């Protein structure tokens, strides 16, 4: 199983493994609480999207998770999308404090420099 997220500097499937993904999801729920306004959209090809709202320091965060299953019906990948950026930044900071360097190595937290 792989985990792909905008809060990590990944280009592919660098974050892998059931135990690592479970730790990431547990840490995320600790940050934004139990999801609210949950919706699920299924595609017959084994992909589905779950959308929900959370809260970080009183600010709304909206999350969509694309889940892909293999032919056996087991989760193959989880890809996370989130907004708005100022709250996603708070989310990233929380996750980094709680997951770096174990189980997520330092290099995966180092986002590329931007020229803003």
C-alpha positions in Angstrom: 0.0 0.0 0.0 1.3 3.5 -0.8 0.4 6.9 0.5 0.7 10.1 -1.6 0.1 13.5 -0.2 0.7 17.2 -0.9 2.3 17.6 2.5 5.1 15.2 1.6 7.9 15.7 -1.0 7.2 12.5 -2.9 7.3 11.8 -6.6 5.9 8.3 -6.4 5.4 5.5 -3.9 8.1 6.5 -1.4 5.7 6.1 1.6 4.7 2.5 1.6 3.5 -0.2 4.0 0.4 -0.9 6.0 2.0 0.0 9.4 3.3 3.4 8.1 0.0 4.3 6.5 -1.9 3.4 9.6 0.4 5.6 11.7 -0.1 8.5 9.2 -3.9 8.2 9.3 -4.0 7.9 13.1 -1.8 11.0 13.4 -4.1 12.9 10.9 -7.2 12.1 12.9 -5.5 13.2 16.1 -4.9 16.6 14.3 -8.2 17.4 12.7 -10.6 15.2 14.8 -13.4 13.0 13.6 -14.4 13.7 10.0 -17.7 15.6 9.4 -19.8 15.9 6.3 -18.5 12.6 5.0 -19.4 11.6 1.4 -18.2 8.7 -0.7 -18.2 8.4 -4.5 -17.5 5.0 -5.9 -16.3 3.9 -9.4 -16.8 0.3 -10.5 -13.1 0.1 -11.5 -12.0 -0.2 -7.8 -11.4 3.5 -7.2 -13.4 5.7 -4.8 -13.2 9.1 -3.3 -14.1 10.0 0.3 -14.5 13.7 1.1 -14.9 15.2 4.5 -14.3 18.3 6.7 -12.1 18.6 9.7 -10.9 21.4 12.0 -7.4 22.5 12.9 -7.1 25.2 15.6 -10.8 26.2 14.8 -10.2 26.5 11.1 -11.9 24.4 8.5 -9.9 21.9 6.5 -11.5 20.1 3.5 -10.0 16.7 2.5 -10.6 14.4 -0.4 -9.0 10.9 -0.4 -8.7 8.9 -3.6 -8.5 5.2 -2.7 -7.4 2.6 -5.3 -8.1 -1.1 -4.8 -6.4 -4.0 -6.5 -8.2 -6.9 -8.2 -8.5 -8.7 -4.8 -10.3 -5.7 -3.3 -7.4 -4.7 -1.1 -6.3 -1.0 -0.8 -3.4 -0.4 -3.1 -2.9 3.3 -2.7 -4.3 6.3 -0.9 -3.9 9.8 -2.4 -4.8 12.8 -0.3 -5.9 16.3 -1.5 -6.6 19.1 1.0 -7.5 22.8 1.1 -7.3 25.7 2.0 -3.5 26.1 1.9 -3.1 28.1 5.1 -4.8 25.3 7.1 -3.0 22.6 5.1 0.2 24.3 6.2 -0.8 23.9 9.9 -1.7 20.3 9.1 1.7 19.7 7.6 3.4 21.2 10.6 1.5 19.0 13.0 2.2 15.9 10.9 5.9 16.7 10.6 6.2 17.2 14.4 4.6 13.8 15.0 6.0 11.7 12.2 9.6 12.9 11.5 12.0 11.1 11.3 10.1 8.0 12.2 8.3 6.6 10.3 8.7 9.3 7.6 12.4 10.0 6.8 13.7 13.5 6.8 14.2 13.7 3.0 10.5 13.2 2.4 9.7 16.3 4.5 12.1 18.5 2.5 9.8 20.3 0.0 11.6 21.9 -3.0 12.3 25.6 -2.7 10.0 28.0 -4.4 10.7 31.3 -6.0 7.7 33.3 -4.6 
